[in-house]
Protein backbone atom coordinates (compact mmCIF):
# COMPACT_ATOMS: atom_id res chain seq x y z
CA UNK A 1 0.00 0.00 0.00
CA UNK A 2 1.53 3.28 -1.06
CA UNK A 3 1.59 6.49 0.94
CA UNK A 4 -0.69 8.18 -1.59
CA UNK A 5 -3.37 5.55 -1.15
CA UNK A 6 -3.23 5.94 2.65
CA UNK A 7 -3.73 9.70 2.31
CA UNK A 8 -6.53 9.16 -0.17
CA UNK A 9 -8.24 6.63 2.10
CA UNK A 10 -7.94 9.00 5.08
CA UNK A 11 -9.44 11.82 3.00
CA UNK A 12 -12.38 9.60 2.03
CA UNK A 13 -12.84 8.69 5.70
CA UNK A 14 -13.01 12.36 6.65
CA UNK A 15 -15.54 13.10 3.91
CA UNK A 16 -17.83 10.15 4.63
CA UNK A 17 -17.71 10.22 8.43
CA UNK A 18 -17.67 14.04 8.72
CA UNK A 19 -14.68 14.00 11.08
CA UNK A 20 -13.33 17.39 10.05
CA UNK A 21 -12.15 18.11 13.59
CA UNK A 22 -9.37 15.53 13.03
CA UNK A 23 -7.78 17.63 10.28
CA UNK A 24 -6.09 20.27 12.49
CA UNK A 25 -4.86 17.57 14.89
CA UNK A 26 -3.25 15.56 12.09
CA UNK A 27 -1.79 18.72 10.55
CA UNK A 28 -0.26 19.79 13.87
CA UNK A 29 1.22 16.34 14.51
CA UNK A 30 2.77 16.25 11.03
CA UNK A 31 4.17 19.75 11.50
CA UNK A 32 5.60 18.85 14.91
CA UNK A 33 7.16 15.66 13.53
CA UNK A 34 8.74 17.56 10.65
CA UNK A 35 10.12 20.16 13.07
CA UNK A 36 11.71 17.49 15.26
CA UNK A 37 13.22 15.67 12.29
CA UNK A 38 14.58 18.82 10.64
CA UNK A 39 16.16 20.22 13.82
CA UNK A 40 17.58 16.91 15.02
CA UNK A 41 21.15 17.64 13.99
CA UNK A 42 21.21 21.39 14.37
CA UNK A 43 22.20 23.75 17.14
CA UNK A 44 18.50 24.45 17.79
CA UNK A 45 17.82 20.88 18.94
CA UNK A 46 18.42 21.49 22.68
CA UNK A 47 16.02 24.44 22.64
CA UNK A 48 13.31 22.54 20.74
CA UNK A 49 13.52 19.57 23.11
CA UNK A 50 13.45 21.89 26.12
CA UNK A 51 10.01 23.11 25.06
CA UNK A 52 8.55 19.63 25.40
N, CA, C and O atoms as a Maestro MAE file, in Angstrom:
{
 s_m_m2io_version
 :::
 2.0.0
}

f_m_ct {
 s_m_title
 :::
 protein
 m_atom[208] {
  # First column is atom index #
  i_m_mmod_type
  r_m_x_coord
  r_m_y_coord
  r_m_z_coord
  i_m_residue_number
  s_m_chain_name
  s_m_pdb_residue_name
  s_m_pdb_atom_name
  i_m_atomic_number
  :::
  1 25 0.852 -1.180 0.000 1 A "UNK " " N  " 7
  2 3 0.000 0.000 0.000 1 A "UNK " " CA " 6
  3 2 0.894 1.237 0.000 1 A "UNK " " C  " 6
  4 15 1.756 1.386 0.865 1 A "UNK " " O  " 8
  5 25 0.690 2.098 -0.946 2 A "UNK " " N  " 7
  6 3 1.528 3.283 -1.060 2 A "UNK " " CA " 6
  7 2 1.044 4.391 -0.125 2 A "UNK " " C  " 6
  8 15 -0.070 4.357 0.397 2 A "UNK " " O  " 8
  9 25 1.919 5.367 0.063 3 A "UNK " " N  " 7
  10 3 1.585 6.493 0.937 3 A "UNK " " CA " 6
  11 2 0.433 7.311 0.369 3 A "UNK " " C  " 6
  12 15 -0.395 7.834 1.115 3 A "UNK " " O  " 8
  13 25 0.386 7.417 -0.948 4 A "UNK " " N  " 7
  14 3 -0.686 8.183 -1.592 4 A "UNK " " CA " 6
  15 2 -2.039 7.535 -1.324 4 A "UNK " " C  " 6
  16 15 -3.023 8.232 -1.076 4 A "UNK " " O  " 8
  17 25 -2.091 6.220 -1.373 5 A "UNK " " N  " 7
  18 3 -3.374 5.553 -1.146 5 A "UNK " " CA " 6
  19 2 -3.824 5.685 0.312 5 A "UNK " " C  " 6
  20 15 -5.022 5.738 0.586 5 A "UNK " " O  " 8
  21 25 -2.878 5.738 1.239 6 A "UNK " " N  " 7
  22 3 -3.234 5.940 2.650 6 A "UNK " " CA " 6
  23 2 -3.823 7.335 2.837 6 A "UNK " " C  " 6
  24 15 -4.822 7.502 3.537 6 A "UNK " " O  " 8
  25 25 -3.213 8.323 2.220 7 A "UNK " " N  " 7
  26 3 -3.726 9.698 2.311 7 A "UNK " " CA " 6
  27 2 -5.102 9.791 1.665 7 A "UNK " " C  " 6
  28 15 -6.007 10.432 2.200 7 A "UNK " " O  " 8
  29 25 -5.252 9.150 0.521 8 A "UNK " " N  " 7
  30 3 -6.535 9.165 -0.174 8 A "UNK " " CA " 6
  31 2 -7.617 8.474 0.659 8 A "UNK " " C  " 6
  32 15 -8.744 8.963 0.744 8 A "UNK " " O  " 8
  33 25 -7.276 7.344 1.268 9 A "UNK " " N  " 7
  34 3 -8.239 6.635 2.100 9 A "UNK " " CA " 6
  35 2 -8.625 7.460 3.333 9 A "UNK " " C  " 6
  36 15 -9.789 7.472 3.734 9 A "UNK " " O  " 8
  37 25 -7.650 8.145 3.928 10 A "UNK " " N  " 7
  38 3 -7.941 9.001 5.081 10 A "UNK " " CA " 6
  39 2 -8.844 10.155 4.673 10 A "UNK " " C  " 6
  40 15 -9.755 10.521 5.416 10 A "UNK " " O  " 8
  41 25 -8.601 10.731 3.504 11 A "UNK " " N  " 7
  42 3 -9.445 11.825 3.000 11 A "UNK " " CA " 6
  43 2 -10.878 11.355 2.801 11 A "UNK " " C  " 6
  44 15 -11.822 12.056 3.166 11 A "UNK " " O  " 8
  45 25 -11.042 10.164 2.220 12 A "UNK " " N  " 7
  46 3 -12.377 9.597 2.032 12 A "UNK " " CA " 6
  47 2 -13.060 9.353 3.378 12 A "UNK " " C  " 6
  48 15 -14.260 9.585 3.519 12 A "UNK " " O  " 8
  49 25 -12.296 8.887 4.362 13 A "UNK " " N  " 7
  50 3 -12.837 8.685 5.705 13 A "UNK " " CA " 6
  51 2 -13.364 9.987 6.280 13 A "UNK " " C  " 6
  52 15 -14.453 10.028 6.851 13 A "UNK " " O  " 8
  53 25 -12.580 11.059 6.126 14 A "UNK " " N  " 7
  54 3 -13.011 12.359 6.647 14 A "UNK " " CA " 6
  55 2 -14.280 12.842 5.956 14 A "UNK " " C  " 6
  56 15 -15.171 13.394 6.602 14 A "UNK " " O  " 8
  57 25 -14.364 12.636 4.646 15 A "UNK " " N  " 7
  58 3 -15.540 13.099 3.914 15 A "UNK " " CA " 6
  59 2 -16.785 12.301 4.279 15 A "UNK " " C  " 6
  60 15 -17.853 12.882 4.473 15 A "UNK " " O  " 8
  61 25 -16.665 10.993 4.375 16 A "UNK " " N  " 7
  62 3 -17.833 10.146 4.626 16 A "UNK " " CA " 6
  63 2 -18.298 10.262 6.072 16 A "UNK " " C  " 6
  64 15 -19.494 10.383 6.338 16 A "UNK " " O  " 8
  65 25 -17.357 10.224 6.996 17 A "UNK " " N  " 7
  66 3 -17.711 10.219 8.429 17 A "UNK " " CA " 6
  67 2 -17.864 11.610 9.030 17 A "UNK " " C  " 6
  68 15 -18.251 11.742 10.191 17 A "UNK " " O  " 8
  69 25 -17.567 12.643 8.260 18 A "UNK " " N  " 7
  70 3 -17.674 14.040 8.723 18 A "UNK " " CA " 6
  71 2 -16.830 14.292 9.977 18 A "UNK " " C  " 6
  72 15 -17.299 14.896 10.942 18 A "UNK " " O  " 8
  73 25 -15.604 13.829 9.947 19 A "UNK " " N  " 7
  74 3 -14.684 13.995 11.077 19 A "UNK " " CA " 6
  75 2 -13.695 15.125 10.796 19 A "UNK " " C  " 6
  76 15 -12.484 14.934 10.912 19 A "UNK " " O  " 8
  77 25 -14.198 16.282 10.434 20 A "UNK " " N  " 7
  78 3 -13.332 17.391 10.052 20 A "UNK " " CA " 6
  79 2 -12.511 17.920 11.218 20 A "UNK " " C  " 6
  80 15 -11.505 18.594 10.999 20 A "UNK " " O  " 8
  81 25 -12.912 17.634 12.445 21 A "UNK " " N  " 7
  82 3 -12.149 18.106 13.591 21 A "UNK " " CA " 6
  83 2 -10.814 17.379 13.702 21 A "UNK " " C  " 6
  84 15 -9.929 17.845 14.418 21 A "UNK " " O  " 8
  85 25 -10.642 16.251 13.016 22 A "UNK " " N  " 7
  86 3 -9.366 15.534 13.031 22 A "UNK " " CA " 6
  87 2 -8.306 16.226 12.176 22 A "UNK " " C  " 6
  88 15 -7.111 16.033 12.401 22 A "UNK " " O  " 8
  89 25 -8.722 17.015 11.213 23 A "UNK " " N  " 7
  90 3 -7.785 17.626 10.278 23 A "UNK " " CA " 6
  91 2 -6.747 18.524 10.958 23 A "UNK " " C  " 6
  92 15 -5.561 18.375 10.661 23 A "UNK " " O  " 8
  93 25 -7.120 19.446 11.850 24 A "UNK " " N  " 7
  94 3 -6.086 20.272 12.489 24 A "UNK " " CA " 6
  95 2 -5.168 19.459 13.399 24 A "UNK " " C  " 6
  96 15 -3.989 19.789 13.535 24 A "UNK " " O  " 8
  97 25 -5.683 18.412 14.018 25 A "UNK " " N  " 7
  98 3 -4.860 17.574 14.888 25 A "UNK " " CA " 6
  99 2 -3.791 16.861 14.065 25 A "UNK " " C  " 6
  100 15 -2.617 16.856 14.435 25 A "UNK " " O  " 8
  101 25 -4.198 16.262 12.957 26 A "UNK " " N  " 7
  102 3 -3.254 15.556 12.090 26 A "UNK " " CA " 6
  103 2 -2.233 16.538 11.511 26 A "UNK " " C  " 6
  104 15 -1.043 16.229 11.444 26 A "UNK " " O  " 8
  105 25 -2.694 17.711 11.096 27 A "UNK " " N  " 7
  106 3 -1.789 18.717 10.547 27 A "UNK " " CA " 6
  107 2 -0.753 19.140 11.587 27 A "UNK " " C  " 6
  108 15 0.430 19.251 11.266 27 A "UNK " " O  " 8
  109 25 -1.177 19.375 12.817 28 A "UNK " " N  " 7
  110 3 -0.265 19.791 13.875 28 A "UNK " " CA " 6
  111 2 0.746 18.687 14.191 28 A "UNK " " C  " 6
  112 15 1.925 18.975 14.396 28 A "UNK " " O  " 8
  113 25 0.303 17.440 14.234 29 A "UNK " " N  " 7
  114 3 1.218 16.336 14.507 29 A "UNK " " CA " 6
  115 2 2.247 16.171 13.393 29 A "UNK " " C  " 6
  116 15 3.416 15.904 13.669 29 A "UNK " " O  " 8
  117 25 1.825 16.328 12.139 30 A "UNK " " N  " 7
  118 3 2.772 16.254 11.031 30 A "UNK " " CA " 6
  119 2 3.774 17.402 11.076 30 A "UNK " " C  " 6
  120 15 4.963 17.207 10.824 30 A "UNK " " O  " 8
  121 25 3.293 18.590 11.396 31 A "UNK " " N  " 7
  122 3 4.175 19.751 11.500 31 A "UNK " " CA " 6
  123 2 5.179 19.574 12.636 31 A "UNK " " C  " 6
  124 15 6.359 19.886 12.474 31 A "UNK " " O  " 8
  125 25 4.725 19.083 13.768 32 A "UNK " " N  " 7
  126 3 5.605 18.847 14.906 32 A "UNK " " CA " 6
  127 2 6.640 17.774 14.588 32 A "UNK " " C  " 6
  128 15 7.810 17.918 14.942 32 A "UNK " " O  " 8
  129 25 6.223 16.709 13.929 33 A "UNK " " N  " 7
  130 3 7.155 15.662 13.534 33 A "UNK " " CA " 6
  131 2 8.212 16.172 12.572 33 A "UNK " " C  " 6
  132 15 9.389 15.835 12.699 33 A "UNK " " O  " 8
  133 25 7.795 16.985 11.610 34 A "UNK " " N  " 7
  134 3 8.743 17.560 10.653 34 A "UNK " " CA " 6
  135 2 9.726 18.490 11.363 34 A "UNK " " C  " 6
  136 15 10.915 18.498 11.042 34 A "UNK " " O  " 8
  137 25 9.244 19.258 12.311 35 A "UNK " " N  " 7
  138 3 10.117 20.156 13.069 35 A "UNK " " CA " 6
  139 2 11.167 19.367 13.840 35 A "UNK " " C  " 6
  140 15 12.342 19.734 13.841 35 A "UNK " " O  " 8
  141 25 10.760 18.303 14.485 36 A "UNK " " N  " 7
  142 3 11.709 17.493 15.255 36 A "UNK " " CA " 6
  143 2 12.728 16.806 14.351 36 A "UNK " " C  " 6
  144 15 13.903 16.704 14.705 36 A "UNK " " O  " 8
  145 25 12.296 16.345 13.209 37 A "UNK " " N  " 7
  146 3 13.221 15.675 12.285 37 A "UNK " " CA " 6
  147 2 14.203 16.672 11.678 37 A "UNK " " C  " 6
  148 15 15.395 16.384 11.569 37 A "UNK " " O  " 8
  149 25 13.711 17.835 11.286 38 A "UNK " " N  " 7
  150 3 14.583 18.820 10.638 38 A "UNK " " CA " 6
  151 2 15.578 19.455 11.590 38 A "UNK " " C  " 6
  152 15 16.662 19.845 11.157 38 A "UNK " " O  " 8
  153 25 15.255 19.574 12.861 39 A "UNK " " N  " 7
  154 3 16.159 20.224 13.819 39 A "UNK " " CA " 6
  155 2 16.968 19.212 14.620 39 A "UNK " " C  " 6
  156 15 17.647 19.588 15.575 39 A "UNK " " O  " 8
  157 25 16.908 17.957 14.255 40 A "UNK " " N  " 7
  158 3 17.580 16.913 15.017 40 A "UNK " " CA " 6
  159 2 19.095 17.133 15.084 40 A "UNK " " C  " 6
  160 15 19.692 16.955 16.145 40 A "UNK " " O  " 8
  161 25 19.703 17.504 14.005 41 A "UNK " " N  " 7
  162 3 21.152 17.641 13.993 41 A "UNK " " CA " 6
  163 2 21.644 19.065 14.088 41 A "UNK " " C  " 6
  164 15 22.835 19.315 13.900 41 A "UNK " " O  " 8
  165 25 20.779 19.988 14.371 42 A "UNK " " N  " 7
  166 3 21.206 21.392 14.372 42 A "UNK " " CA " 6
  167 2 21.472 21.895 15.786 42 A "UNK " " C  " 6
  168 15 21.267 21.188 16.772 42 A "UNK " " O  " 8
  169 25 21.927 23.119 15.849 43 A "UNK " " N  " 7
  170 3 22.197 23.751 17.142 43 A "UNK " " CA " 6
  171 2 20.910 24.127 17.864 43 A "UNK " " C  " 6
  172 15 20.941 24.426 19.058 43 A "UNK " " O  " 8
  173 25 19.785 24.116 17.166 44 A "UNK " " N  " 7
  174 3 18.500 24.446 17.790 44 A "UNK " " CA " 6
  175 2 17.888 23.270 18.558 44 A "UNK " " C  " 6
  176 15 16.948 23.458 19.331 44 A "UNK " " O  " 8
  177 25 18.406 22.082 18.352 45 A "UNK " " N  " 7
  178 3 17.817 20.879 18.940 45 A "UNK " " CA " 6
  179 2 17.645 20.975 20.465 45 A "UNK " " C  " 6
  180 15 16.571 20.632 20.959 45 A "UNK " " O  " 8
  181 25 18.639 21.418 21.224 46 A "UNK " " N  " 7
  182 3 18.420 21.489 22.681 46 A "UNK " " CA " 6
  183 2 17.284 22.432 23.080 46 A "UNK " " C  " 6
  184 15 16.598 22.188 24.073 46 A "UNK " " O  " 8
  185 25 17.083 23.493 22.323 47 A "UNK " " N  " 7
  186 3 16.020 24.439 22.641 47 A "UNK " " CA " 6
  187 2 14.649 23.878 22.277 47 A "UNK " " C  " 6
  188 15 13.675 24.094 22.998 47 A "UNK " " O  " 8
  189 25 14.572 23.158 21.157 48 A "UNK " " N  " 7
  190 3 13.311 22.545 20.740 48 A "UNK " " CA " 6
  191 2 12.901 21.479 21.753 48 A "UNK " " C  " 6
  192 15 11.743 21.427 22.166 48 A "UNK " " O  " 8
  193 25 13.843 20.632 22.154 49 A "UNK " " N  " 7
  194 3 13.519 19.566 23.106 49 A "UNK " " CA " 6
  195 2 13.189 20.120 24.486 49 A "UNK " " C  " 6
  196 15 12.443 19.496 25.241 49 A "UNK " " O  " 8
  197 25 13.737 21.285 24.822 50 A "UNK " " N  " 7
  198 3 13.448 21.888 26.122 50 A "UNK " " CA " 6
  199 2 11.990 22.359 26.202 50 A "UNK " " C  " 6
  200 15 11.423 22.429 27.293 50 A "UNK " " O  " 8
  201 25 11.393 22.675 25.077 51 A "UNK " " N  " 7
  202 3 10.006 23.115 25.064 51 A "UNK " " CA " 6
  203 2 9.084 21.995 25.505 51 A "UNK " " C  " 6
  204 15 8.089 22.231 26.191 51 A "UNK " " O  " 8
  205 25 9.421 20.768 25.107 52 A "UNK " " N  " 7
  206 3 8.551 19.632 25.405 52 A "UNK " " CA " 6
  207 2 9.027 18.906 26.624 52 A "UNK " " C  " 6
  208 15 8.418 17.917 27.031 52 A "UNK " " O  " 8
  :::
 }
 m_bond[207] {
  # First column is bond index #
  i_m_from
  i_m_to
  i_m_order
  :::
  1 1 2 1
  2 2 3 1
  3 3 4 2
  4 3 5 1
  5 5 6 1
  6 6 7 1
  7 7 8 2
  8 7 9 1
  9 9 10 1
  10 10 11 1
  11 11 12 2
  12 11 13 1
  13 13 14 1
  14 14 15 1
  15 15 16 2
  16 15 17 1
  17 17 18 1
  18 18 19 1
  19 19 20 2
  20 19 21 1
  21 21 22 1
  22 22 23 1
  23 23 24 2
  24 23 25 1
  25 25 26 1
  26 26 27 1
  27 27 28 2
  28 27 29 1
  29 29 30 1
  30 30 31 1
  31 31 32 2
  32 31 33 1
  33 33 34 1
  34 34 35 1
  35 35 36 2
  36 35 37 1
  37 37 38 1
  38 38 39 1
  39 39 40 2
  40 39 41 1
  41 41 42 1
  42 42 43 1
  43 43 44 2
  44 43 45 1
  45 45 46 1
  46 46 47 1
  47 47 48 2
  48 47 49 1
  49 49 50 1
  50 50 51 1
  51 51 52 2
  52 51 53 1
  53 53 54 1
  54 54 55 1
  55 55 56 2
  56 55 57 1
  57 57 58 1
  58 58 59 1
  59 59 60 2
  60 59 61 1
  61 61 62 1
  62 62 63 1
  63 63 64 2
  64 63 65 1
  65 65 66 1
  66 66 67 1
  67 67 68 2
  68 67 69 1
  69 69 70 1
  70 70 71 1
  71 71 72 2
  72 71 73 1
  73 73 74 1
  74 74 75 1
  75 75 76 2
  76 75 77 1
  77 77 78 1
  78 78 79 1
  79 79 80 2
  80 79 81 1
  81 81 82 1
  82 82 83 1
  83 83 84 2
  84 83 85 1
  85 85 86 1
  86 86 87 1
  87 87 88 2
  88 87 89 1
  89 89 90 1
  90 90 91 1
  91 91 92 2
  92 91 93 1
  93 93 94 1
  94 94 95 1
  95 95 96 2
  96 95 97 1
  97 97 98 1
  98 98 99 1
  99 99 100 2
  100 99 101 1
  101 101 102 1
  102 102 103 1
  103 103 104 2
  104 103 105 1
  105 105 106 1
  106 106 107 1
  107 107 108 2
  108 107 109 1
  109 109 110 1
  110 110 111 1
  111 111 112 2
  112 111 113 1
  113 113 114 1
  114 114 115 1
  115 115 116 2
  116 115 117 1
  117 117 118 1
  118 118 119 1
  119 119 120 2
  120 119 121 1
  121 121 122 1
  122 122 123 1
  123 123 124 2
  124 123 125 1
  125 125 126 1
  126 126 127 1
  127 127 128 2
  128 127 129 1
  129 129 130 1
  130 130 131 1
  131 131 132 2
  132 131 133 1
  133 133 134 1
  134 134 135 1
  135 135 136 2
  136 135 137 1
  137 137 138 1
  138 138 139 1
  139 139 140 2
  140 139 141 1
  141 141 142 1
  142 142 143 1
  143 143 144 2
  144 143 145 1
  145 145 146 1
  146 146 147 1
  147 147 148 2
  148 147 149 1
  149 149 150 1
  150 150 151 1
  151 151 152 2
  152 151 153 1
  153 153 154 1
  154 154 155 1
  155 155 156 2
  156 155 157 1
  157 157 158 1
  158 158 159 1
  159 159 160 2
  160 159 161 1
  161 161 162 1
  162 162 163 1
  163 163 164 2
  164 163 165 1
  165 165 166 1
  166 166 167 1
  167 167 168 2
  168 167 169 1
  169 169 170 1
  170 170 171 1
  171 171 172 2
  172 171 173 1
  173 173 174 1
  174 174 175 1
  175 175 176 2
  176 175 177 1
  177 177 178 1
  178 178 179 1
  179 179 180 2
  180 179 181 1
  181 181 182 1
  182 182 183 1
  183 183 184 2
  184 183 185 1
  185 185 186 1
  186 186 187 1
  187 187 188 2
  188 187 189 1
  189 189 190 1
  190 190 191 1
  191 191 192 2
  192 191 193 1
  193 193 194 1
  194 194 195 1
  195 195 196 2
  196 195 197 1
  197 197 198 1
  198 198 199 1
  199 199 200 2
  200 199 201 1
  201 201 202 1
  202 202 203 1
  203 203 204 2
  204 203 205 1
  205 205 206 1
  206 206 207 1
  207 207 208 2
  :::
 }
}
